[in-house]
Amino acid sequence: MSARGAQRSGLFTRLRRHHSVVIAAVLVVVCVLVALATGYWLLFRLAYVVGLAIPLLYFWTRSMVNRLEMEVVRRTHRVRQGEALEGRILLRSTSLLPKVWLEVEDRSSVPGYRSTRVVTLGPHAADAWSYSTPTRRRGLYELGPVVVTARDPFGFFALSRSFGHIDTVLVYPNAPELPSFYIPPANLPGEGRFRRRTHNVTPNVSGVRQYASGDSYNRIHWRSTARTRELMVKLFELDPASDIWIVLDLEAAAHVPGDEDDSTEETAVSLAASIARYFIAANRSIGMIAFGDDLRVNEPERGVNQFTRILESLALAHATGDVPLAALLAEESRRFGRHTTVVVVTASTDERWPLSLMALQARGVKVAAVLLESKTWGAPTTSLDTYGTLAAGGVYAYTVKRTDDITRVLGAGSEAPPTRGAQRTGARGAPA
């Protein structure tokens, strides 16, 4: 576009924005022309009044947005889905003139977030208010800036000023707490549900016993000693040191498009978060692999910081990938050794990825699957064939339907390792 064309476009934009002023100016010109033609004095006075009112209203509106100060305090920048965003806004006038009908809008990209109010301030007055808005969806969003808009009573002018800067807020996905969750243990001493007692000090305390001669004083459990009035020492068990990998399938073709709040994508992300939370609470070393917009790999680590990193990855995870789960497992298989357990979370009905899991199992890697029954979300195909392949290969699997309670289904794992082909599924007639 040429410079002249750009100027013409900008002029038209300004005219559309201030169409009321244009109409008033045309009215003034028409009144003057008609008055000159007819000599009717009332039209001259009307033209004078309108012609003087327009600039006065402009300067009055402009004075409303001048000499304002604002403080914006954002109390939360990281929240769990469903928790509230909280903050406080203070608007202060430093003018001797009152500020009338100021519209204050705290702009945001958070779904459902709306903070708009109309404020009137006296000379050197201030107004403050707090906001608390629940977060509906996970993701990365923007908060701010705060925009103050002043309008004249006739709607000729609307002038705005922005305060503050754009802040980001990260909404973590839901991670329901699991009462229990069974996966096949890797080939390490102390791995699995039943661990072995040890004389070495480990992070895992299995119980207490009476003090015996030769016991180290740093093993004394003082609370039990105070309760029983006898010296009690802690019993330790071997610490399972195997790595657990969560592989989250984010291939677009594997998921069912639908409501963002109730979709296979959201359920899969929530499942992965819950599994990570369970093993982090058990002081296990856990990592995650997902391929959505790009490849995200969280190397296995322990602790709350690792859980936070996994939640950050899950908050930004979207089912937009073009890499099938079977290809992802084959490409990343070098990360999985004999002392590794791989947990796949997927809604895919592709028959190739169960074969990839069996190939890992044949190498000594322990594998498990959490399979979403995509047909209950409206998919045309069922996952029964995929489930049958997993069962035939001895892969321990859970199936989750749309209306299932995640904590109940995943918490239904057995206390002892299952026999070959035994599986865990959701309710309502799912295969068992």
C-alpha positions as a printed NumPy array, in Angstrom:
array([[  0.   ,   0.   ,   0.   ],
       [  1.318,   3.461,  -0.909],
       [  1.894,   6.226,   1.645],
       [ -1.08 ,   8.164,   0.277],
       [ -3.295,   5.086,   0.532],
       [ -2.148,   4.486,   4.122],
       [ -2.937,   8.089,   5.054],
       [ -6.377,   7.829,   3.462],
       [ -7.071,   4.577,   5.324],
       [ -5.969,   6.158,   8.628],
       [ -8.228,   9.15 ,   8.003],
       [-11.243,   6.927,   7.351],
       [-10.47 ,   4.967,  10.535],
       [-10.41 ,   8.144,  12.62 ],
       [-13.636,   9.384,  11.032],
       [-15.394,   6.091,  11.85 ],
       [-14.068,   6.209,  15.415],
       [-15.394,   9.773,  15.955],
       [-18.51 ,   9.589,  13.824],
       [-20.514,  11.531,  16.43 ],
       [-18.115,  14.465,  16.092],
       [-18.404,  14.286,  12.313],
       [-22.19 ,  14.393,  12.54 ],
       [-22.019,  17.37 ,  14.909],
       [-19.619,  19.222,  12.58 ],
       [-21.898,  18.564,   9.607],
       [-24.821,  19.858,  11.684],
       [-22.922,  23.083,  12.408],
       [-22.164,  23.619,   8.721],
       [-25.766,  22.912,   7.675],
       [-27.118,  25.283,  10.351],
       [-24.787,  28.062,   9.207],
       [-25.68 ,  27.597,   5.539],
       [-29.413,  27.466,   6.19 ],
       [-29.19 ,  30.48 ,   8.517],
       [-27.316,  32.466,   5.863],
       [-29.916,  31.533,   3.297],
       [-32.97 ,  32.232,   5.471],
       [-31.66 ,  34.733,   8.008],
       [-33.181,  32.673,  10.83 ],
       [-31.226,  33.724,  13.989],
       [-31.959,  30.56 ,  16.002],
       [-29.906,  28.445,  13.615],
       [-26.889,  30.716,  14.143],
       [-27.162,  30.261,  17.919],
       [-27.519,  26.511,  17.543],
       [-24.376,  26.419,  15.412],
       [-22.486,  28.494,  18.006],
       [-23.562,  26.242,  20.874],
       [-22.632,  23.011,  19.085],
       [-19.373,  24.473,  17.765],
       [-18.281,  25.556,  21.257],
       [-19.534,  22.402,  22.997],
       [-17.41 ,  19.994,  20.949],
       [-13.958,  21.359,  21.945],
       [-15.122,  21.922,  25.538],
       [-16.27 ,  18.309,  25.803],
       [-12.972,  17.143,  24.343],
       [-10.85 ,  19.052,  26.851],
       [-13.166,  18.008,  29.699],
       [-12.849,  14.342,  28.708],
       [ -9.097,  14.686,  28.369],
       [ -8.827,  16.166,  31.848],
       [-10.631,  13.098,  33.24 ],
       [ -7.784,  10.741,  32.236],
       [ -4.965,  13.086,  33.218],
       [ -3.305,  13.262,  36.626],
       [ -4.195,   9.705,  37.568],
       [ -1.99 ,   7.22 ,  39.402],
       [ -2.523,   3.479,  39.641],
       [ -1.004,   0.612,  41.593],
       [ -1.63 ,  -2.964,  40.445],
       [ -0.634,  -5.852,  42.717],
       [ -0.798,  -9.392,  41.282],
       [ -0.675, -11.876,  44.144],
       [ -0.682, -15.05 ,  42.052],
       [  1.339, -15.982,  38.955],
       [  1.189, -19.793,  39.288],
       [ -2.091, -21.49 ,  40.199],
       [ -3.743, -24.886,  39.904],
       [ -6.754, -25.206,  37.654],
       [ -9.814, -24.161,  39.659],
       [ -7.87 , -21.986,  42.089],
       [ -8.449, -18.236,  42.096],
       [ -6.343, -15.473,  40.634],
       [ -6.078, -12.75 ,  43.247],
       [ -4.869,  -9.183,  43.184],
       [ -5.574,  -5.601,  44.136],
       [ -5.988,  -2.382,  42.113],
       [ -5.623,   1.139,  43.536],
       [ -6.647,   4.204,  41.492],
       [ -5.718,   7.653,  42.807],
       [ -6.459,  11.177,  41.514],
       [ -3.926,  13.996,  42.023],
       [ -6.183,  16.636,  40.466],
       [ -8.276,  19.367,  42.074],
       [-11.069,  18.546,  39.625],
       [-13.352,  15.562,  40.25 ],
       [-13.094,  12.53 ,  37.979],
       [-16.53 ,  11.4  ,  36.853],
       [-17.567,   8.133,  35.181],
       [-14.167,   6.545,  34.749],
       [-14.408,   3.053,  33.294],
       [-11.59 ,   0.853,  34.635],
       [-10.903,  -2.41 ,  32.782],
       [ -8.271,  -4.945,  33.81 ],
       [ -7.633,  -6.683,  30.501],
       [ -6.825, -10.374,  30.474],
       [ -6.771, -13.442,  28.227],
       [ -7.833, -15.759,  31.073],
       [-11.139, -17.454,  30.101],
       [-14.001, -16.107,  32.194],
       [-11.897, -13.333,  33.73 ],
       [-13.596,  -9.937,  33.734],
       [-12.712,  -7.018,  35.968],
       [-14.513,  -3.844,  34.872],
       [-16.009,  -1.15 ,  37.044],
       [-17.063,   2.492,  36.854],
       [-15.357,   4.822,  39.34 ],
       [-15.987,   8.431,  40.369],
       [-13.215,  10.19 ,  42.273],
       [-13.299,  13.464,  44.137],
       [-10.376,  15.91 ,  44.336],
       [ -7.24 ,  14.063,  45.514],
       [ -9.342,  10.965,  46.217],
       [ -8.568,   7.282,  45.771],
       [-10.463,   4.043,  45.289],
       [ -9.178,   0.496,  45.743],
       [-10.658,  -2.95 ,  45.182],
       [ -9.565,  -6.559,  45.102],
       [-10.377,  -9.248,  42.566],
       [-10.589, -13.023,  42.855],
       [-11.37 , -15.039,  39.727],
       [-11.34 , -18.871,  39.501],
       [ -9.289, -20.34 ,  36.657],
       [-11.23 , -22.634,  34.369],
       [ -8.581, -23.927,  31.97 ],
       [ -4.904, -24.737,  32.137],
       [ -2.464, -22.768,  30.018],
       [ -0.359, -19.622,  29.84 ],
       [ -2.343, -16.388,  29.948],
       [ -1.801, -12.646,  30.151],
       [ -3.028, -10.173,  32.748],
       [ -3.032,  -6.435,  32.125],
       [ -2.574,  -3.691,  31.346],
       [ -5.29 ,  -1.809,  33.24 ],
       [ -7.068,   0.656,  30.944],
       [ -8.926,   3.719,  32.26 ],
       [-11.45 ,   5.215,  29.821],
       [-13.264,   8.555,  30.182],
       [-16.35 ,   9.468,  28.122],
       [-18.281,  12.677,  27.819],
       [-22.031,  12.593,  28.631],
       [-23.027,  12.846,  24.953],
       [-20.713,  10.122,  23.682],
       [-18.623,  12.344,  21.409],
       [-15.24 ,  11.34 ,  22.832],
       [-13.735,   8.319,  24.579],
       [-10.132,   8.774,  25.726],
       [ -8.116,   6.003,  27.384],
       [ -4.887,   5.554,  29.32 ],
       [ -3.055,   2.316,  30.107],
       [ -1.394,   1.606,  33.434],
       [  0.933,  -1.171,  34.478],
       [  2.368,  -3.827,  32.203],
       [  1.433,  -7.25 ,  30.928],
       [  1.948, -10.037,  33.487],
       [  1.813, -13.728,  32.681],
       [  0.027, -16.353,  34.73 ],
       [  0.503, -20.097,  34.33 ],
       [ -2.449, -22.325,  35.19 ],
       [ -1.413, -25.868,  36.068],
       [ -3.701, -28.788,  35.165],
       [ -5.782, -30.7  ,  37.668],
       [ -3.854, -33.502,  39.351],
       [ -6.289, -35.566,  41.464],
       [ -4.559, -37.409,  44.287],
       [ -4.47 , -41.164,  43.761],
       [ -4.877, -43.427,  46.81 ],
       [ -2.788, -46.07 ,  45.061],
       [ -1.45 , -46.862,  41.619],
       [  0.144, -50.125,  40.589],
       [  2.645, -50.544,  37.766],
       [  4.996, -53.484,  37.189],
       [  8.19 , -52.975,  39.254],
       [ 11.57 , -52.791,  37.56 ],
       [ 14.299, -55.319,  38.288],
       [ 15.828, -53.669,  41.361],
       [ 16.074, -54.754,  45.003],
       [ 13.324, -53.157,  47.026],
       [ 11.288, -52.295,  43.917],
       [  7.532, -52.691,  44.018],
       [  4.984, -52.853,  46.762],
       [  6.907, -55.181,  49.069],
       [ 10.306, -53.769,  49.937],
       [ 13.165, -55.408,  51.773],
       [ 14.428, -54.338,  55.185],
       [ 17.968, -52.968,  55.344],
       [ 20.436, -51.926,  58.032],
       [ 21.497, -48.907,  55.956],
       [ 19.906, -45.494,  56.352],
       [ 17.584, -44.73 ,  53.39 ],
       [ 14.858, -42.143,  52.791],
       [ 12.179, -44.798,  53.39 ],
       [ 11.152, -45.5  ,  57.004],
       [  9.024, -48.634,  57.35 ],
       [  8.403, -48.616,  61.128],
       [  9.951, -48.509,  64.586],
       [ 11.243, -51.071,  67.112],
       [ 12.734, -51.07 ,  70.583],
       [ 16.288, -49.877,  70.988],
       [ 18.919, -52.608,  71.027],
       [ 22.504, -52.421,  72.187],
       [ 24.699, -51.109,  69.377],
       [ 21.983, -49.092,  67.607],
       [ 23.123, -45.66 ,  66.473],
       [ 21.647, -42.724,  68.362],
       [ 20.743, -40.943,  65.106],
       [ 18.184, -43.681,  64.459],
       [ 16.184, -42.963,  67.599],
       [ 12.605, -41.91 ,  66.86 ],
       [ 11.943, -39.378,  69.598],
       [  8.187, -39.08 ,  69.149],
       [  7.683, -42.817,  69.598],
       [ 10.126, -42.753,  72.491],
       [  8.12 , -40.01 ,  74.211],
       [  4.845, -41.851,  73.597],
       [  6.004, -45.29 ,  74.772],
       [  8.514, -44.023,  77.376],
       [ 11.024, -46.496,  75.914],
       [ 13.824, -45.888,  73.462],
       [ 12.522, -46.637,  69.934],
       [ 14.6  , -46.665,  66.744],
       [ 13.54 , -46.365,  63.113],
       [ 13.444, -49.281,  60.673],
       [ 14.554, -48.582,  57.094],
       [ 13.853, -50.322,  53.81 ],
       [ 15.688, -50.36 ,  50.503],
       [ 15.071, -47.328,  48.339],
       [ 13.778, -48.205,  44.846],
       [ 16.03 , -46.271,  42.495],
       [ 14.492, -47.16 ,  39.115],
       [ 13.304, -44.424,  36.787],
       [  9.659, -44.059,  35.835],
       [  8.852, -42.451,  32.501],
       [  5.418, -41.061,  31.608],
       [  4.906, -40.947,  27.833],
       [  1.984, -38.659,  27.01 ],
       [  0.559, -39.112,  23.519],
       [ -0.286, -35.697,  22.005],
       [ -0.757, -36.76 ,  18.404],
       [ -3.671, -34.751,  16.997],
       [ -5.115, -37.773,  15.157],
       [ -5.289, -39.785,  18.402],
       [ -7.579, -37.36 ,  20.226],
       [-11.24 , -36.495,  19.844],
       [-11.995, -32.841,  19.069],
       [-14.605, -31.371,  21.353],
       [-15.217, -29.231,  24.38 ],
       [-11.902, -28.004,  25.796],
       [-13.118, -28.679,  29.343],
       [-14.231, -32.241,  28.566],
       [-11.989, -33.836,  25.965],
       [ -9.544, -36.694,  25.655],
       [ -6.734, -34.132,  25.647],
       [ -7.708, -32.641,  29.004],
       [ -8.316, -36.065,  30.542],
       [ -4.954, -37.383,  29.317],
       [ -3.13 , -34.361,  30.736],
       [ -4.923, -34.769,  34.073],
       [ -4.05 , -38.471,  34.154],
       [ -0.374, -37.741,  33.532],
       [ -0.375, -35.092,  36.268],
       [ -2.003, -37.463,  38.766],
       [  0.474, -40.256,  38.027],
       [  3.396, -37.848,  38.402],
       [  1.987, -36.568,  41.696],
       [  1.615, -40.098,  43.052],
       [  5.222, -41.107,  42.366],
       [  6.702, -37.781,  43.442],
       [  4.888, -38.229,  46.771],
       [  6.444, -41.709,  46.984],
       [  9.91 , -40.156,  46.463],
       [ 10.373, -41.889,  43.128],
       [ 12.456, -40.619,  40.226],
       [ 10.065, -39.685,  37.435],
       [ 10.395, -38.159,  33.97 ],
       [  8.013, -37.307,  31.147],
       [  8.065, -37.269,  27.344],
       [  5.435, -35.565,  25.186],
       [  5.361, -34.43 ,  21.557],
       [  2.775, -31.739,  20.839],
       [  3.904, -28.457,  19.323],
       [  7.44 , -29.727,  19.903],
       [  9.279, -32.452,  21.783],
       [  9.313, -31.909,  25.548],
       [ 11.499, -34.134,  27.703],
       [ 11.708, -33.849,  31.487],
       [ 14.603, -36.02 ,  32.601],
       [ 13.842, -38.24 ,  35.626],
       [ 14.342, -36.556,  38.984],
       [ 12.77 , -36.566,  42.43 ],
       [ 11.192, -33.901,  44.549],
       [  8.648, -31.115,  44.445],
       [ 10.675, -29.072,  41.969],
       [ 10.48 , -31.91 ,  39.464],
       [  6.711, -32.089,  39.926],
       [  6.507, -28.34 ,  39.263],
       [  8.522, -28.736,  36.066],
       [  6.232, -31.535,  34.878],
       [  3.145, -29.438,  35.654],
       [  4.616, -26.546,  33.668],
       [  5.102, -28.825,  30.674],
       [  1.583, -30.221,  31.04 ],
       [  0.074, -26.731,  31.353],
       [  1.376, -25.934,  27.859],
       [  0.668, -29.352,  26.341],
       [ -1.766, -29.5  ,  23.424],
       [ -2.765, -32.337,  21.125],
       [ -1.311, -30.779,  17.988],
       [  1.478, -33.255,  17.28 ],
       [  2.001, -35.151,  14.052],
       [  4.24 , -37.919,  15.427],
       [  2.465, -41.253,  16.099],
       [  2.979, -42.811,  19.513],
       [  4.69 , -45.877,  18.018],
       [  7.283, -43.649,  16.322],
       [  7.805, -41.643,  19.523],
       [  8.411, -44.807,  21.557],
       [ 10.844, -46.135,  18.95 ],
       [ 12.749, -42.842,  18.745],
       [ 13.052, -42.399,  22.516],
       [ 13.61 , -46.088,  23.342],
       [ 17.314, -45.413,  24.004],
       [ 16.279, -43.67 ,  27.233],
       [ 14.653, -46.828,  28.627],
       [ 16.773, -49.526,  30.248],
       [ 16.193, -52.638,  32.311],
       [ 15.769, -50.536,  35.446],
       [ 13.023, -48.411,  33.896],
       [  9.23 , -48.511,  33.947],
       [  7.38 , -46.8  ,  31.105],
       [  3.76 , -45.666,  31.56 ],
       [  1.964, -44.644,  28.355],
       [ -1.089, -42.348,  28.509],
       [ -2.973, -42.319,  25.218],
       [ -6.337, -42.315,  23.457],
       [ -4.908, -43.869,  20.293],
       [ -6.503, -46.922,  18.727],
       [ -3.523, -47.467,  16.414],
       [ -2.389, -51.099,  16.573],
       [  1.294, -50.218,  16.184],
       [  2.033, -48.649,  19.569],
       [  1.101, -51.779,  21.609],
       [  3.675, -53.67 ,  19.519],
       [  6.255, -50.977,  20.352],
       [  5.479, -51.447,  24.058],
       [  5.911, -55.217,  23.71 ],
       [  9.28 , -54.663,  22.027],
       [ 10.382, -52.592,  25.025],
       [  9.048, -55.321,  27.327],
       [ 11.075, -57.918,  25.467],
       [ 14.219, -55.882,  26.244],
       [ 13.458, -56.053,  29.972],
       [ 11.762, -52.669,  30.295],
       [  8.664, -52.766,  32.492],
       [  5.678, -51.223,  30.722],
       [  2.114, -50.178,  31.531],
       [ -0.603, -48.275,  29.69 ],
       [ -3.463, -45.974,  30.602],
       [ -5.851, -46.179,  27.678],
       [ -8.669, -43.675,  27.177],
       [-11.805, -45.226,  25.667],
       [-12.155, -42.551,  22.983],
       [-15.496, -43.886,  21.786],
       [-17.111, -42.602,  24.983],
       [-15.971, -39.116,  23.869],
       [-17.657, -39.566,  20.495],
       [-14.937, -41.215,  18.402],
       [-16.161, -43.56 ,  15.656],
       [-13.747, -46.351,  16.637],
       [-13.377, -48.309,  19.852],
       [-10.203, -49.175,  21.744],
       [-11.268, -52.784,  22.434],
       [ -8.955, -54.191,  19.752],
       [ -6.052, -52.17 ,  21.133],
       [ -6.914, -53.368,  24.616],
       [ -6.987, -56.973,  23.401],
       [ -3.521, -56.603,  21.877],
       [ -2.18 , -55.252,  25.178],
       [ -3.79 , -58.1  ,  27.097],
       [ -2.382, -60.701,  24.724],
       [  1.086, -59.233,  25.158],
       [  0.873, -59.189,  28.956],
       [  1.002, -55.405,  29.197],
       [ -0.571, -54.124,  32.396],
       [ -3.277, -51.657,  31.359],
       [ -5.959, -49.377,  32.743],
       [ -8.887, -48.149,  30.664],
       [-10.592, -44.853,  31.426],
       [-14.002, -43.816,  30.119],
       [-15.428, -40.332,  29.827],
       [-17.529, -40.45 ,  32.996],
       [-15.095, -42.491,  35.088],
       [-13.679, -41.253,  38.377],
       [ -9.932, -41.101,  37.73 ],
       [ -8.964, -41.688,  41.355],
       [-11.148, -44.803,  41.582],
       [-10.043, -46.326,  38.266],
       [ -6.311, -45.742,  38.688],
       [ -6.501, -46.561,  42.401],
       [ -7.864, -50.012,  41.612],
       [ -4.386, -51.469,  41.01 ],
       [ -3.691, -54.771,  42.755],
       [ -1.3  , -55.048,  45.687],
       [  0.553, -57.939,  44.072],
       [  1.836, -58.161,  40.502],
       [ -0.879, -59.513,  38.185],
       [ -0.64 , -62.667,  36.192],
       [  0.051, -62.489,  32.488],
       [ -2.822, -60.855,  30.644],
       [ -4.556, -59.58 ,  33.782],
       [ -5.665, -55.967,  33.372],
       [ -7.319, -53.094,  35.252],
       [-10.155, -51.227,  33.629],
       [-12.843, -48.708,  34.253],
       [-16.367, -49.603,  35.357],
       [-19.56 , -50.28 ,  33.449],
       [-18.756, -53.424,  31.564],
       [-15.224, -52.704,  30.413],
       [-13.118, -55.773,  29.707],
       [-11.474, -57.312,  32.756]])
